[in-house]
Amino acid sequence: MTTPALQNSIVKDMGLASEGHLKIDWVEAHMPVLNRIRRQFEQDLPFKGLKVAICLHLEAKTAYLAKVIQAGGAEVTITHSNPLSTQDDVCAALVEDGVTVYAKYNPEPAEFKSLQLRALEVKPDLIIDDGGDFATIIASERPDLAATIRGGAEETTTGIIRLKALAKEGQLKFPMVAVNDAYCKYLFDNRYGTGQSAFDGIIRTTNLVIAGKNVVVAGYGWCGKGVAMRAKGLGANVIVTEIDPIKAVEAHMDGFRVMTMVEAAKLGDFFIAVTGNKDVITGEHYDVMKDGAILSNAGHFDVEVNKPELAKRSESIRTVRRNIEEYRFKDGRKMYLLAEGRLVNLGAADGHPAEIMDTTFALQALGLRYVSENYKDLGKNVVNVPYDIDQQVASYKLESLNIGIDSLSAEQEKYLDSWKF
């Protein structure tokens, strides 16, 4: 039977769908909070009659989020936010489940962009964005596509930075909920999710030991904290580089060595950039690095490790293992870049654990409902996830873990609201 999704989708191979269904089934079994929200959505149908376009790393957990939004009555279209994180079997499974998909693993840059545009050209009412990709396409190339959009939700730190810049210039045409800034996002996803998944990618790809090595973590935000914590747990000697003096003091008091990148470059065996900025590791650092240094990035874009300067110093470049490029310098030293400098946790692994994305995608689902129901009052701004939604997600998570907590008595609440003792 030909469905609209099957007729319109652009994926690599529909024959892969059975494997994709197994992956989606596995994460569904480990996402109890999202399962609970799905049951709510099936009753309430908050997105009935609406089109939702999603731009995220297209793997199993994201696929299940798309199915939850679909269960709320939406017509869902999804595309990729990174060429190396797309899983073709998951894409095929989603098409069989009635979701229109425009995504392939590692397409050419022009096709990557065209598939994102195809997802927007369905004229969605709501969007879920990653890194601000949809929002910047609309602002820079296709402002006409903003006409139907009520608003949306943004997943990442990088995306929030871009959206705030758009809003400041008056280029943001609809409200966007900053899911990344919710407590249940950055405390758990950014810290524990990035910390574990970055090393999932590094270890899976290199098959090398972390214990005893010098691991340089660039950036000590919530993602950097998580990466440094996991490196320490694996037995590494951890070095942190920072530009913020407060975070640098925090890293020092957390027990890590803090220094400039030029100093750290001489010592590092593994480098993991998690800043959200460009040119974190550049030519001056390559010039003093050890032979065999391994470079990786866990920030959104492939600009933290400067690839042109890496290539400029090389007399040969070759792929030595899947997701490992060897740059042989003219002086004989070799540097190894993982996942083309893209997100190592998604380009070389499966991303954050399902239990972590359970709370993040719960925020996405409830945040999208919030903006859909309140967009007329939110303006063309970046807005926070309401605190009661944050607490609701945390409460659902505790219930799924069979954990109970205390509550305030009326007398305690009165005490906290008063200045009289």
C-alpha positions, 0 to 999 in steps of 0.5 A: 500500500502506497502512503503519503510518507512512502510516496514523498520520502527520500531515504537511502533504502526502504529494505533496511526498515526491519532493522530500524524498527528493532532499534526504535522498539529498543529505545521505546522500552527504555523511555518511560517518561516519553511513553507516558506523554505519548499516552497523554497525547493519544487522548488529548491530540494536541497537534490534531490537524497540524504539520510538524517539521523536525530537524534533529540527529536522525537516529532511533531516539529521535525517531521515537520522539517523532512517533510521539508527536505523530501520536498527538495528531500531527502530520510529521516530517523529519530531516537530518541535522548532521550528515554522519548521525543519520541512520538509514535503517531508522529512516526507512522504519519511520517511513513505514510508520507514516512519517515523511523522511528527507534524510540519508547518511553522509550525503553531499553537502548540496543534497544535505541542504536540499533535504532540509529545505524539502522538510520546510517546504511542507509549510509546517505549523510547528518546528523542532530545531537542532543548532538553529538549522531551520531558523537560519535557513528561513532567515537567510534564504526562505523568509516566505516559509515563516508564514505558517509557523506558530513557533517551535523548540530548540535542542542545543546550546549552539542553536540558542546562541544563533536564535538569540542573535536572530532575535536581536536583529529582528530576524526571528519570525516566531517564538522558539522554546529554549529546551536546551536551557531547561534544568532537565536538559542541561543537568542531565543531557548535556552533562551525563549524556555528552560525557558518556556518549562522547567516550562511546564514540571515541572508544568504539572508534579507536579501540584504545585505552583511556586510563593513564592518558592525558585527556584535554577537554576544551570548555567547562560548560555542562557538556565539558563538565560531563566529559571531564567527569567521565574521563576521570572515571576512566582513569585519565589525567584530565586537563581543562582549557577555558576562557571564562575565569569562573569556570576555570576556577570551578574546574580547578576546584573539581580537581582538574589541571587548568591551562591554556590550549597552547600548553595543553597541546604539548601534553594531550593524547586525546583532545575533546572540544566542547565549546560551541565556538570555532577555531578552538584547536588550530595551527599553533596547537598542531605545531606542538602536539605529540605524534599520534594525538587524537582530535575530536569534537563534541560541539554542534558544528565541525569548526572547533577543530580547524580542519583547513590548518590541519590539512595545510600541515599534512603531506598525506591524508588517509582513512585508517579506520572507519571514522578516523582520518590520519593526517601525516605532517611534513615533519613525520608526525601523525594526527588523527581526526575522529568523525571528520571533526563532527559530533563524535558521539553521534558521528561515531556512536549512537548519541546519548543513552535512551534514558537520558534522552527520555527527559530531553525529548519529554521537554521537546514534546511538552515544550512544543505543545506549550508553544502551540497553545500559547504562541500568540502571547509569546512574541517573536522571541526565544522563551524559556521552558516553563518551570512547571513543565521542567518539574513535571518531567522530573516528577515523571522520571522519579515515578518511573524509577520508583523514587519518592521524595518529600513535600512541604507542609502548609506550615513550611510553605508559610514559613518560607513565604514570610520574613517573620520567624 
